[in-house]
Structure formats: structure tokens, C-alpha cells
Amino acid sequence: MPAKTAEEIAATIAQQVATIKPFSVNLTDEVKRGSRTMAEGREGYARQVSKIATANIDSLARENDPKELEDKLIYDSQLETIRQILLTGLEMIVETQLANGIDIMKMVDAFVDNLQTSRSRNGALDAAMKDVDEYNKRFGSPGSTTPKATE
């Protein structure tokens, strides 16, 4: 992806996040732990109760408005649509970033191999590679990024 396209996408997403922000809610961990939510499997239950309440409004307390529940369920569907779009986009970015990281490490391994070969005849290179040596001592030896064939 060209850098300009990446910058434009980032700016567009940042603008959309800014658009969502006034409508967003940030719950505390305590509220999250202590609340009953419409988790997986409960949406059908909530929708069924909404239909029954709408059809039997006279059986509800005056302060209970079935239209309010219906509106919340519609809003939940709208949020779910947005969430699914974001998840699709996030998956594309994660996979693309992973592939780019694989390419980076293949190049790093090739460069290290070339540099290691050349360092015996280049004193300045030997000094420069000390940081790479120290990194490898601390975090492990460089490995091949090329997948091994299965036997």
C-alpha cells in the first residue's frame, strides 16, 4: 500500500473514531463485573420479551415503555453492524501486518547472514555488529523465517 493511502486511511479512521466518541461509553471494571448484559444467547430472549411487552403494554408498569426497549434493540443491531465492519477491517490489517513482519524478518535474517560473513574482514562492521550479538545473547539466536518442510 502506498504511504499516502495508509495516511489517508489512518486519517479517515481517526475522524470516524472522533465521530463515535461523543456517543461512546467507558464502563468501569466494577460495573462490567457486576452487571447482567445481553451476552451471546440472550439477544433472542430480549427480542422475545420486547415483542410480548409491546403486545401487552397494559400489563406493564406505567414507567416501563416497550418502545424504549425496542429502540435499544435497534441501536444494538446498528452497533453490531459497525462492530462487524471494524472486525473485518482489523483482521485485514492484522493479517497484512503479520505478512509484512514475516517479510521483514526474512530480510533481517538474510542481511544478518551477509553481515556475519563480511564482518571477519571488516573491523568497523565487527564493532557495529556487537549490538546485534548482544541482542541475540539476550533474546535468542536469530532463526530462519523460512518455514521448514513437513516430513
C-alpha positions in Angstrom: 0.0 0.0 0.0 1.4 3.4 -0.9 2.3 5.6 2.1 -0.2 8.2 1.0 -3.0 5.7 1.0 -2.0 4.5 4.5 -2.0 8.1 5.8 -5.5 8.7 4.2 -6.9 5.6 5.8 -5.5 6.5 9.2 -6.9 10.0 8.9 -10.3 8.6 7.9 -10.4 6.1 10.7 -9.3 8.8 13.2 -12.1 11.0 12.0 -14.6 8.2 12.4 -13.4 7.5 15.9 -13.8 11.1 16.7 -17.4 10.9 15.4 -18.2 7.9 17.6 -16.6 9.3 20.7 -19.4 11.6 21.9 -21.8 8.5 21.8 -19.3 6.1 23.4 -19.5 4.8 26.9 -16.5 3.8 29.0 -17.6 1.4 31.8 -15.5 0.7 34.9 -14.3 -2.8 35.6 -16.6 -2.9 38.6 -19.7 -2.0 36.5 -18.7 -4.6 33.9 -18.3 -7.3 36.6 -21.5 -6.5 38.4 -23.9 -6.1 35.5 -26.1 -8.5 33.6 -25.6 -8.0 29.9 -27.2 -9.1 26.7 -24.4 -11.6 26.1 -24.4 -14.3 23.5 -27.6 -16.3 23.6 -29.6 -13.5 25.3 -30.5 -11.4 22.3 -33.3 -13.7 21.2 -34.6 -13.7 24.8 -34.5 -9.9 24.9 -36.3 -9.6 21.5 -39.0 -12.0 22.5 -39.6 -10.1 25.7 -39.8 -6.9 23.7 -42.5 -8.3 21.4 -44.5 -9.6 24.3 -44.3 -6.3 26.1 -45.3 -4.4 23.1 -48.3 -6.6 22.5 -49.3 -6.5 26.2 -48.5 -2.9 27.2 -51.4 -2.8 29.7 -49.6 -5.5 31.7 -46.6 -3.3 32.3 -46.0 -0.7 35.0 -46.5 2.9 33.7 -42.8 3.7 33.8 -42.0 0.8 31.5 -42.1 1.8 27.9 -41.7 -1.1 25.4 -40.8 1.4 22.7 -37.7 2.3 24.7 -36.6 -1.4 24.8 -37.3 -1.8 21.1 -35.2 1.3 20.3 -32.3 -0.1 22.4 -32.5 -3.4 20.4 -32.4 -1.4 17.1 -29.4 0.5 18.4 -27.7 -2.7 19.4 -28.2 -4.0 15.8 -26.7 -0.8 14.4 -23.7 -1.1 16.8 -23.3 -4.8 15.8 -23.2 -3.8 12.1 -20.4 -1.3 12.9 -18.6 -3.8 15.1 -18.6 -6.4 12.3 -17.2 -4.0 9.8 -14.5 -2.9 12.2 -13.6 -6.6 12.9 -13.3 -7.3 9.2 -11.0 -4.3 8.7 -9.0 -5.2 11.8 -8.5 -8.8 10.6 -7.3 -7.5 7.2 -4.8 -5.1 9.0 -3.6 -7.8 11.4 -3.0 -10.3 8.6 -1.3 -7.8 6.4 0.9 -6.6 9.2 1.8 -10.2 10.0 2.7 -10.9 6.4 4.8 -7.7 6.4 6.5 -8.8 9.6 7.4 -12.2 8.0 8.9 -10.3 5.0 10.8 -8.1 7.4 12.3 -10.9 9.4 13.3 -12.8 6.2 15.2 -9.7 5.1 16.7 -9.3 8.5 17.9 -12.9 8.5 19.4 -12.5 5.0 21.1 -9.2 6.0 22.5 -10.7 9.2 23.8 -13.7 7.3 25.6 -11.4 4.8 26.9 -9.1 7.5 28.2 -12.0 9.6 30.0 -13.3 6.6 31.6 -9.9 5.9 32.5 -9.0 9.5 35.6 -11.1 9.6 37.3 -8.9 7.0 35.8 -5.6 8.1 36.7 -4.3 11.6 34.1 -1.5 11.6 31.4 -4.0 10.7 32.6 -6.2 13.5 32.2 -3.3 16.0 28.7 -2.4 14.6 27.5 -6.0 14.9 28.2 -6.1 18.6 24.7 -4.7 19.3 23.2 -7.5 17.2 25.4 -10.0 19.1 24.1 -8.6 22.4 20.5 -8.7 21.2 20.9 -12.3 20.2 22.5 -13.2 23.6 19.6 -11.5 25.4 16.7 -12.6 23.3 17.9 -15.7 21.5 19.7 -16.5 18.3 18.3 -15.4 15.0 16.2 -18.1 13.5 15.2 -18.8 10.0 11.9 -17.3 9.0 11.5 -19.7 6.2 9.0 -22.5 7.2 10.5 -25.9 7.3 9.0 -28.6 5.0 6.9 -31.1 6.9 8.2 -34.6 6.7 
